[in-house]
Amino acid sequence: MTRKLSILIPAYNEEDTILEILNVLKDLDLGLGLKKEIVIVDDCSTDSTRSIINQFVEDNPTSDVQIFNQEVNRGKGAALHKAIELCTGDIAIIQDADLEYDPEEYINLLKPILKGKADVVYGSRFMGGYAHRILFFWHSIGNKFLTTLSNAFTNLNLTDMETCYKMFRTDILKSLDLKEKRFGFEPEVTAKVSRIPGIRIYEVGISYYGRTYAEGKKINWKDGMRALWCVFKYNTFSR
């Protein structure tokens, strides 16, 4: 039976990059006999993101694309909750609507799952010999701190808990009772998958073409503080 990969894209005010990433995904040849679907949740964008997405769908009627438009801005986590609900693939990966991550590297994350070795695969920006744009010192320190703290609770040895590229067997992802509406999604999903009996989590190196704030980066110190709170919340009193 042919397997399908669901590519989950939360989008908010990404008019400068959304068309390019959608064209990359449209032309992406996964090989391995895999089909693909693109599930886009527009989080009530105030720019032309939504019209660009609609035009892309109109121009590519043979592509397997689902679109859901949030009526109000609810946050990345909430957009992902809806994308998880809608997706129909056997495997799912989270893809930001920008150009910081390279879909050509999906294959590296897919292999452990397709070989029957893994249930969840994280793409790490901090391991392997891959291109990694040099940007913000304090972001990297914060990321490593959050990852280390998360590992201390989950007893995992991840190097990049905050990575966008997380790939799951879809049945596992759909089984999680996820609550976080914004950037607390990463520590919450990590805490919850770590507690599944017998779960097999892998990590592979990926590239990272980071953006500056002038180029559209949105995460800030407040999101980091929320992530810190979520590490404690979902590993202790909200299990």
N, C-alpha and C positions, 0 to 999 in steps of 0.2 A: 504494500500500500504506500502511495506517495505521501511523504510528510510535507507539512507546510510550516514556514516561519512567519510569525506575525511580528511586524515592525511597529512598535508603539511610539507615536510622536506627539508629545504635548507641545503646543505652539502658542506663544504669546508675543505679539509685536515682533515678528521675524521676517518682515517684508524684504530685507536685504539678502536673506540666505535661504528662505524656505523653498523657492523654486529650484535653486541649484541642488539642494539636498534631495528633493523629490525626483529630479532628473537623474541624479546618481543612483538612487534606489530603483527607479524604473528600469535602468539599463544594467543593473547589477545581476550578473550571472553567478548564482550560488553554486551551480553544479550539484553533484551528489544526489541528483534526482529530487531536489527540493523545490516546491512551489513557494511563493511569497505573497503576503498581503500587507498592505500599508494601512494602519489605523491611525488617523489624525484626529486629535481633539484640540480644537481652537478655543483657547481660554478667554473668550470675549476680547479679542484683539481690537485695538483702537486705530490701527494703521491699516494697510491694504493686505495684510496677511490672508484674511479670509477670502477676499476676491481672487487672490493669486492661487490659492488652493482650489477654489471652484473652477477657475480657468484651466488649471492643470488637469483636473478630472474630466472636464469637457473635451480637452485636447487629447486625452489618452483613454478612450472608452474601453479598451481591452485590458487595462491595468486593474488589478484587484485592489481597490481603494475604498475604505470606509471613512466617512467624515461625521464628526459630531461637533456641534457648536454649543459651547456653554453660554447660557443666557447672561450670566454675570461672571466676573473674574473670580475664580475660586482657588487658584494656585496650581503649581505643577503636580503635587501629589493628587489632588482631586481630578485633574485631567487624566492622570495615569489610572486612577481607579476606574474611570469610565472606559478608557482604552482597554483595560484588562477585562472588563465586563463584555465588551463588544468583540474582542478578538476570537478567531476560530482556529488558529493554528495549533500544531502539536508542541511547538517551541515558540517562545516569545523573547524579544530583546527590546530594551529601551533605547531610543535614538532621539537625542535632542535635535531641535529644528535649526541648528546652526552647523558650522563646519569644523567644530573642534575635534570630532572623532571621525574615523575613516571606515565607512561600511565595507570596504574591500577586506577588512580584517574580521568580518563576521565568521569567516571560515575557521579562523583560529579558535574562536569560542565554540563553534558548532562541533568540532571534532570530538572533544571529550563526551559530549552528550550523545552524538550519533554512534559512537563506539560503545555506548552503554556503560561508560565509566562514571559519568557525572549527571547530577540532577540540576545543578545550578553552576554557572560559570561567571566569574567576575573578570572584567578586563582591567588590568592594572597599568596605570601610567608610570609606575615606578619600578618595573622589572622588565628585563629583556633589553635587547639592543635596538630600540625603536626611537624614531624622532620624537622629541619632546620640547615644545617651545618654552624658552626660559622667560618667565614673567614675574610673578609676585612671591617674594620670599615669605611673607607672613601668611599667605594662603597655603603655601606648602607646609609650613610649620603647623598651622591649624589643622590641615588635613591629616598630617601624621599623628597629631595629638588625638584627634577624634577617632582615627583608626585604631590607635593603640588602646585607648580607653574602651572602645567597643570590643576589641579582642579580649581585653581583660574580663569582660562580662560574659562574652559568648564562648570563650575558649577556642576561638579560631585564630589563625595566624595570617590574616589578610594583610596585604601591603597597601590597599587602596579601597577602603570601605565606601568612600564618597564618589567613586567612579560612576559615570553615566552608564557605561556599558555593563549591564547585568543581563544575563541570559538565563531563562528558566524553562524547565518543562512546564507547559502551560497549566496542566492540571494542578501542579504544586502552587503556582502563582495565584490561580483562581481560588484555591482553598484558604488563602490567608485572609484574615479579617483586618484589613488595613484601614487606618484612621487618619493619618496625617495628611493634611490638605496642601501643605507647601513643601519646603525643602527638608522637612523632617522625615520624608519618605525613605531616604537612604538608611539611616540608623534603624528605623522601624522595621523595614523589610529584612534587614540583616539580622536583627534580633529574632524575628519570628521564624525565618527559615532555619536559623541555627538550632532551634528547639524541636525541629521535626525529627522524630526517631529515624535513625539510619540515613539521614540526608547526606548526600555526597556533593561537597562544594569544591570546585576547582578555581584556579586563578591563572590567567595567561597574560603575557605582556602585550600592550597595544601602544599605538602612537597617540600623541596629543598635540593638536594644533590650537592652543588656547587663544582666547580673545582678550583684548583689553576692554575696559569699560567704554572707551570711545568707540570700540567696534561692536558693542552691544552686550557685553557681559552683564548679568543681572544680579548674581549672588553677592551678598555683602555680609558685614560683620553680624548683623542681626540674624541672618539666616544661620550663621555659624553658632550663635548662642542658642538658637532653637534646636539645632542639631545636637548640641551638647546636652540640652535638657532631655531630648528624645533618647539619647544613649542611656541615661539614667532611668527615664520613664519606662521604656519598653523592655528593660532588662531587670527591673526590680519590682516596683509596686503596680505596674500595669502589664502583667504577663499574661 
